[in-house]
Amino acid sequence: MKLMHCPLNGWRNVGEFVYGGEVTPTPAHDADPKAWADWVFMEDNTAGVVREWWFHSPSSYWFIAERDNVRDVVLRTYPPEEIFRERVDFSREGARNE
């Protein structure tokens, strides 16, 4: 059985996790549609150590894993708060009411 360490729940079977994509900077709110499409759909797919989003399904917990995708080894997992210090405000203030 292959295990992965969840920062919230400890060691768990990898079947409980869902891959969420690479950790990349979010485009500006007013970025053009191509920048947003690239951010959502494109990945660098670099060989070596990558930083990825992972989701623990039973607890609905998102976290970050640093993984060597050549050797398929998870090197480290940690909560997103370690690198994301501020929350993104997605409020629609100033948006036209529909």
C-alpha positions as CSV (number, residue, x, y, z in Angstrom):
1,M,0.0,0.0,0.0
2,K,1.3,3.5,-0.9
3,L,0.9,6.2,1.7
4,M,1.0,10.0,1.6
5,H,1.3,12.3,4.6
6,C,-1.6,14.7,5.0
7,P,-0.7,17.7,7.2
8,L,-4.1,17.6,8.8
9,N,-4.7,13.8,9.1
10,G,-1.3,12.1,9.1
11,W,-0.4,9.1,6.9
12,R,-3.2,8.0,4.7
13,N,-3.7,5.6,1.7
14,V,-3.0,7.5,-1.6
15,G,-6.5,6.4,-2.8
16,E,-7.9,9.1,-0.5
17,F,-6.2,11.9,-2.4
18,V,-6.9,13.8,-5.6
19,Y,-4.3,15.7,-7.6
20,G,-5.2,19.4,-8.0
21,G,-2.5,20.7,-10.3
22,E,0.7,22.7,-10.1
23,V,1.0,25.5,-7.6
24,T,1.4,28.6,-9.8
25,P,0.8,32.3,-9.3
26,T,-2.8,33.4,-9.9
27,P,-3.2,36.0,-12.8
28,A,-4.5,39.4,-11.9
29,H,-8.2,39.8,-11.8
30,D,-8.2,42.0,-14.9
31,A,-5.9,39.7,-16.9
32,D,-7.0,38.8,-20.4
33,P,-8.9,35.5,-21.0
34,K,-5.9,33.8,-22.5
35,A,-3.9,34.3,-19.3
36,W,-6.7,32.8,-17.3
37,A,-7.1,29.9,-19.7
38,D,-3.3,29.2,-19.5
39,W,-3.5,29.3,-15.7
40,V,-6.4,26.9,-15.6
41,F,-5.5,24.4,-18.3
42,M,-1.7,24.5,-19.0
43,E,1.0,22.9,-16.9
44,D,4.8,23.1,-17.2
45,N,5.1,19.4,-16.7
46,T,8.8,19.7,-15.7
47,A,10.8,16.6,-14.8
48,G,12.1,16.8,-11.2
49,V,10.8,18.3,-8.0
50,V,7.4,20.1,-8.4
51,R,5.1,21.9,-6.1
52,E,1.5,20.6,-6.4
53,W,-2.0,21.0,-4.9
54,W,-3.5,17.8,-3.3
55,F,-6.9,17.3,-1.9
56,H,-7.7,14.8,0.9
57,S,-11.3,13.7,0.0
58,P,-12.6,12.4,3.3
59,S,-11.7,15.6,5.2
60,S,-12.1,18.1,2.2
61,Y,-8.6,19.5,3.1
62,W,-6.4,21.1,0.4
63,F,-2.6,21.1,1.0
64,I,0.7,21.4,-0.9
65,A,3.1,18.6,-1.7
66,E,6.6,18.8,-3.1
67,R,7.1,15.7,-5.2
68,D,9.9,14.4,-7.3
69,N,7.9,13.2,-10.3
70,V,10.8,11.3,-11.9
71,R,11.2,9.0,-8.9
72,D,7.5,9.4,-7.9
73,V,8.4,10.3,-4.3
74,V,6.6,12.8,-2.1
75,L,9.4,14.8,-0.4
76,R,7.3,17.1,1.8
77,T,3.7,18.1,2.5
78,Y,2.5,21.2,4.2
79,P,-0.5,23.5,4.7
80,P,-1.0,26.3,2.1
81,E,-0.5,28.9,4.8
82,E,3.2,28.3,4.7
83,I,3.5,30.1,1.3
84,F,0.1,31.9,0.9
85,R,0.1,34.6,3.6
86,E,-2.9,36.6,2.2
87,R,-6.3,35.6,1.1
88,V,-7.5,36.5,-2.3
89,D,-10.6,38.7,-2.3
90,F,-12.9,37.5,-5.0
91,S,-15.8,39.7,-3.9
92,R,-17.9,41.3,-6.6
93,E,-17.8,44.8,-5.1
94,G,-18.5,47.3,-7.8
95,A,-19.9,44.7,-10.2
96,R,-23.2,45.3,-11.8
97,N,-26.1,43.6,-10.2
98,E,-27.8,41.2,-12.5
